[in-house]
């Protein structure tokens, strides 16, 4: 289940740290609904991030679970796709709620623990993390620096299936 997605992410993003795996597990289990507390603020943040990101080639969408993907803003922009459509997909999928939850999250975390981390790295980060209920975290500094993540979470088959129809060119998906 999540194991193949975690392994694929380690290959695609070799700077991935335990913190980044926790972020992935959280997104895969909870989607992005926690981000929609103030829609106007979310829209402004999206517009600013989209304007700031440099368009580049790459993988448009990376699945992190069976029905959850990260849509790369830089690739979306490079393909000349409408940013408003991406924002609407993001809002619709986040508003619909996600089928995962805390139990699924901890199952995903068990799989993430099995990844080939540097000695003690997983225990160090997750030991602190477990002191509170599951919560979203930011990407690690190493991941931000090397990977330059800029994406939106799209969840639900009804929303992830729309992405290829919005493009006129073949879409690169990672699974």
C-alpha positions as CSV (number, residue, x, y, z in Angstrom):
1,X,0.0,0.0,0.0
2,X,1.9,3.1,1.2
3,X,5.2,1.3,1.1
4,X,5.6,1.5,-2.7
5,X,4.8,5.3,-2.6
6,X,7.3,5.9,0.2
7,X,10.0,3.9,-1.7
8,X,9.2,5.9,-4.9
9,X,9.5,9.2,-3.1
10,X,12.9,8.2,-1.7
11,X,14.1,7.5,-5.2
12,X,12.6,10.7,-6.7
13,X,13.7,12.9,-3.7
14,X,17.0,11.5,-2.3
15,X,17.2,14.4,0.3
16,X,14.0,13.1,2.0
17,X,14.4,13.1,5.8
18,X,12.2,11.5,8.4
19,X,10.4,14.8,8.8
20,X,9.5,14.7,5.1
21,X,8.2,11.1,5.4
22,X,6.0,12.2,8.3
23,X,4.6,15.0,6.1
24,X,3.9,12.6,3.4
25,X,2.2,10.2,5.8
26,X,0.1,13.0,7.1
27,X,-0.9,14.2,3.7
28,X,-1.7,10.7,2.5
29,X,-3.9,10.0,5.5
30,X,-5.6,13.4,6.0
31,X,-5.4,15.1,2.6
32,X,-5.2,18.9,2.7
33,X,-8.4,19.7,4.5
34,X,-6.5,21.2,7.5
35,X,-5.3,24.0,5.1
36,X,-8.7,25.5,4.4
37,X,-9.3,27.5,7.6
38,X,-9.4,30.8,5.7
39,X,-10.1,30.5,2.0
40,X,-9.1,34.1,1.1
41,X,-5.8,33.6,2.9
42,X,-5.2,30.3,1.2
43,X,-6.0,31.8,-2.2
44,X,-3.5,34.7,-1.6
45,X,-0.8,32.3,-0.5
46,X,-1.4,30.1,-3.5
47,X,-1.3,33.0,-5.9
48,X,1.9,34.3,-4.4
49,X,3.6,30.9,-4.4
50,X,2.5,30.3,-8.0
51,X,3.8,33.7,-9.1
52,X,7.1,33.1,-7.4
53,X,7.8,29.5,-8.6
54,X,10.0,29.2,-11.7
55,X,8.4,27.1,-14.5
56,X,10.3,23.9,-15.1
57,X,10.1,20.5,-16.7
58,X,9.5,17.5,-14.5
59,X,6.8,15.3,-13.1
60,X,3.4,16.9,-13.0
61,X,1.9,14.7,-10.3
62,X,3.4,12.3,-7.8
63,X,1.0,10.0,-6.1
64,X,1.7,9.5,-2.4
65,X,-1.2,7.2,-1.9
66,X,-3.7,5.4,-4.1
67,X,-5.9,8.5,-4.4
68,X,-3.7,11.4,-3.2
69,X,-1.1,13.2,-5.3
70,X,1.1,16.2,-5.1
71,X,0.7,18.4,-8.2
72,X,3.9,20.3,-9.0
73,X,3.2,24.0,-9.4
74,X,6.4,24.6,-11.4
75,X,5.5,21.9,-14.0
76,X,1.9,23.0,-14.1
77,X,3.1,26.5,-14.9
78,X,5.6,25.3,-17.5
79,X,2.7,23.4,-19.2
80,X,0.8,26.6,-19.4
81,X,-2.2,25.2,-17.4
82,X,-4.7,27.5,-15.7
83,X,-3.7,28.1,-12.1
84,X,-7.4,28.7,-11.2
85,X,-8.2,25.2,-12.3
86,X,-5.5,23.8,-10.0
87,X,-6.7,25.9,-7.1
88,X,-10.3,24.8,-7.6
89,X,-9.1,21.1,-7.7
90,X,-7.2,21.7,-4.5
91,X,-10.1,23.3,-2.7
92,X,-12.7,20.8,-4.0
93,X,-10.6,17.8,-2.9
94,X,-9.7,19.4,0.5
95,X,-13.3,20.4,1.1
96,X,-14.6,16.9,0.3
97,X,-12.7,15.5,3.3
98,X,-10.4,12.5,3.1
99,X,-11.1,8.9,3.8
100,X,-8.0,8.2,5.9
101,X,-7.6,9.3,9.4
102,X,-5.5,8.8,12.5
103,X,-5.5,5.0,12.4
104,X,-4.4,5.0,8.7
105,X,-1.8,7.6,9.5
106,X,-0.1,5.5,12.2
107,X,-0.1,2.5,9.8
108,X,1.6,4.6,7.2
109,X,4.1,5.7,9.9
110,X,5.0,2.1,10.6
111,X,5.9,1.6,6.9
112,X,7.9,4.9,6.9
113,X,9.9,3.7,9.9
114,X,11.2,0.8,7.8
115,X,12.9,3.1,5.2
116,X,16.7,3.2,5.2
117,X,17.2,6.2,7.5
118,X,20.6,7.3,8.9
119,X,21.2,5.7,12.3
120,X,18.9,7.3,14.9
121,X,17.3,9.8,12.6
122,X,13.8,8.3,12.5
123,X,13.8,7.8,16.3
124,X,15.0,11.3,17.0
125,X,12.4,13.1,14.9
126,X,9.4,10.8,15.6
127,X,10.2,10.5,19.3
128,X,9.4,14.3,19.6
129,X,6.6,14.1,17.1
130,X,4.7,11.4,19.0
131,X,4.4,13.6,22.1
132,X,1.4,15.3,20.5
133,X,-1.5,14.2,18.3
134,X,-0.8,13.8,14.6
135,X,-0.3,17.2,13.0
136,X,1.1,18.7,9.8
137,X,4.8,19.5,9.6
138,X,6.9,21.4,7.2
139,X,9.4,19.8,4.9
140,X,12.9,19.5,6.3
141,X,15.5,22.3,5.5
142,X,17.5,19.8,3.4
143,X,14.4,18.8,1.4
144,X,13.4,22.4,0.8
145,X,16.9,23.4,-0.3
146,X,17.4,20.5,-2.7
147,X,13.9,19.6,-3.9
148,X,12.3,23.1,-4.0
149,X,8.9,21.7,-3.2
150,X,5.9,23.7,-4.5
151,X,2.8,21.6,-4.9
152,X,-0.8,21.2,-4.0
153,X,-2.4,18.1,-2.6
154,X,-5.2,16.7,-4.7
155,X,-7.1,13.8,-3.2
156,X,-9.9,11.6,-4.4
157,X,-10.1,9.7,-7.6
158,X,-12.7,12.1,-9.0
159,X,-10.2,15.0,-8.7
160,X,-7.0,13.2,-9.6
161,X,-8.6,11.9,-12.7
162,X,-9.3,15.4,-14.0
163,X,-5.6,16.3,-14.3
164,X,-4.8,14.4,-17.5
165,X,-7.9,15.9,-19.2
166,X,-6.7,19.4,-18.5
167,X,-3.5,18.9,-20.5
168,X,-3.0,18.7,-24.2
169,X,0.4,16.9,-23.9
170,X,1.2,13.6,-22.3
171,X,1.4,13.9,-18.6
172,X,4.2,12.5,-16.5
173,X,2.9,10.9,-13.4
174,X,5.1,9.2,-10.8
175,X,3.7,6.2,-8.9
